[in-house]
Amino acid sequence: MSPTIKVLLAEDQSMVREALAALLGLEDDIEVVAQVARGDEVLAAARAHDVDVALLDIEMPGATGIEAAALLHADLPAVKLVVLTTFGRPGYLRSAMESGADAFLVKDAPAAQLAEAIRKVLAGERVIDPILAAAALAEGANPLTDREREVLRAAEDGSTNAELAAALHLSQGTVRNYLSTAIQKLAARNRAEAVRMAREKGWL
């Protein structure tokens, strides 16, 4: 009999997390040994339970699944990373892969497909939702720099340039330049549209 695959499940919505745990628990060779609701709890839980695979939702408090994946990849490289998302955004796929993810799936995939993905990544394969993979290729790379993304993210709540400058420890002129460049790159009409477009593409 093959050894049981120990899985960490990171998902902030308790109903979704419990449903996924129950479904995976029906598999003979998979055991969910740890569950967390925050991205910043992932690394400690993975260490404590000596997991083989981490299932990571993207949208979580504390840290995103992509940020958690990067931490796990750096600290526990043997742990396989499966990123799950409700949002089929090509930019998320690219970011997840750059963070060391071994699989990227949408949450509405059948449970059997998720279980199979867990087995495949443990065997050294990569599993990517084919529709998202095609969309990511069509979309191209994220044109925004890290600084432009940081300023756009900070501008999401409608902060003024002065407030952004204070929060990010930059001059107002530098903030204005980053926003202007980001707006131009995205062919947006204003900062609000630039934020919306970048968020929809998974670039923030």
FENURDA-V545857 format. One record per residue. RES is the residue in one small letter. SS is DSSP state (~ for helix, > for strand, _ for the rest). OMEGA is omega as a letter, one per 20 degrees, with the letter a starting at -180 (999 if undefined). D_LAST is the distance of its C-alpha to the last C-alpha in whole Angstrom. Layout:
{{RES	SS	OMEGA	D_LAST} {RES	SS	OMEGA	D_LAST}}
This chain:
{{m	_	a	44} {s	_	a	41} {p	_	r	39} {t	_	r	37} {i	>	a	33} {k	>	a	31} {v	>	r	28} {l	>	a	25} {l	>	r	24} {a	>	a	20} {e	_	a	20} {d	_	r	19} {q	_	a	21} {s	~	a	25} {m	~	r	26} {v	~	a	24} {r	~	a	24} {e	~	r	28} {a	~	r	28} {l	~	r	27} {a	~	a	29} {a	~	a	32} {l	~	r	31} {l	~	r	31} {g	~	r	34} {l	_	a	36} {e	_	a	35} {d	_	a	38} {d	_	a	37} {i	>	r	33} {e	>	r	33} {v	>	a	30} {v	>	a	31} {a	>	r	29} {q	>	r	26} {v	>	a	23} {a	_	a	21} {r	>	r	19} {g	~	a	17} {d	~	r	18} {e	~	a	22} {v	~	a	21} {l	~	a	22} {a	~	a	26} {a	~	r	26} {a	~	r	26} {r	~	a	28} {a	~	a	31} {h	~	r	31} {d	_	a	31} {v	_	r	29} {d	_	a	29} {v	>	r	26} {a	>	r	23} {l	>	a	21} {l	>	r	18} {d	>	a	16} {i	_	a	12} {e	_	r	12} {m	_	r	14} {p	>	r	15} {g	_	r	16} {a	_	r	13} {t	_	r	11} {g	~	r	13} {i	~	r	11} {e	~	r	12} {a	~	r	15} {a	~	a	16} {a	~	r	16} {l	~	r	18} {l	~	a	20} {h	~	a	21} {a	~	a	22} {d	~	a	24} {l	_	a	25} {p	_	r	25} {a	_	a	28} {v	_	r	26} {k	>	a	24} {l	>	r	21} {v	>	a	20} {v	>	r	16} {l	>	r	17} {t	>	r	15} {t	_	a	16} {f	_	r	13} {g	_	a	14} {r	_	a	11} {p	~	a	12} {g	~	r	8} {y	~	r	9} {l	~	a	12} {r	~	a	12} {s	~	a	10} {a	~	a	12} {m	~	r	15} {e	~	r	14} {s	_	r	14} {g	_	a	18} {a	_	r	18} {d	_	r	21} {a	>	r	20} {f	>	a	17} {l	>	r	19} {v	>	a	18} {k	_	a	20} {d	_	r	23} {a	_	r	24} {p	_	a	28} {a	~	a	29} {a	~	r	31} {q	~	r	28} {l	~	r	26} {a	~	r	29} {e	~	r	30} {a	~	r	26} {i	~	r	27} {r	~	a	31} {k	~	a	29} {v	~	r	27} {l	~	r	29} {a	_	r	32} {g	_	r	29} {e	_	r	28} {r	_	a	24} {v	>	a	23} {i	>	r	21} {d	_	a	21} {p	~	r	22} {i	~	r	21} {l	~	r	17} {a	~	r	19} {a	~	a	20} {a	~	r	17} {a	~	r	15} {l	~	a	18} {a	~	a	18} {e	~	a	15} {g	_	a	15} {a	_	r	13} {n	_	a	9} {p	_	a	11} {l	_	r	9} {t	_	r	10} {d	~	a	9} {r	~	r	11} {e	~	r	9} {r	~	a	6} {e	~	a	8} {v	~	r	10} {l	~	r	8} {r	~	a	6} {a	~	a	10} {a	~	a	11} {e	_	a	10} {d	_	r	14} {g	_	r	16} {s	_	r	17} {t	_	r	19} {n	~	a	19} {a	~	r	21} {e	~	r	20} {l	~	a	16} {a	~	a	19} {a	~	a	21} {a	~	a	18} {l	~	a	16} {h	_	r	20} {l	_	r	19} {s	_	r	22} {q	~	r	21} {g	~	r	22} {t	~	r	19} {v	~	a	17} {r	~	a	18} {n	~	r	18} {y	~	a	14} {l	~	a	14} {s	~	r	16} {t	~	r	15} {a	~	r	12} {i	~	r	14} {q	~	a	16} {k	~	a	14} {l	_	a	13} {a	_	a	16} {a	_	a	15} {r	_	a	18} {n	_	a	16} {r	~	a	13} {a	~	r	13} {e	~	r	13} {a	~	r	11} {v	~	a	8} {r	~	a	10} {m	~	a	10} {a	~	r	6} {r	~	a	5} {e	~	a	9} {k	_	a	8} {g	_	a	6} {w	_	r	4} {l	_	999	0}}
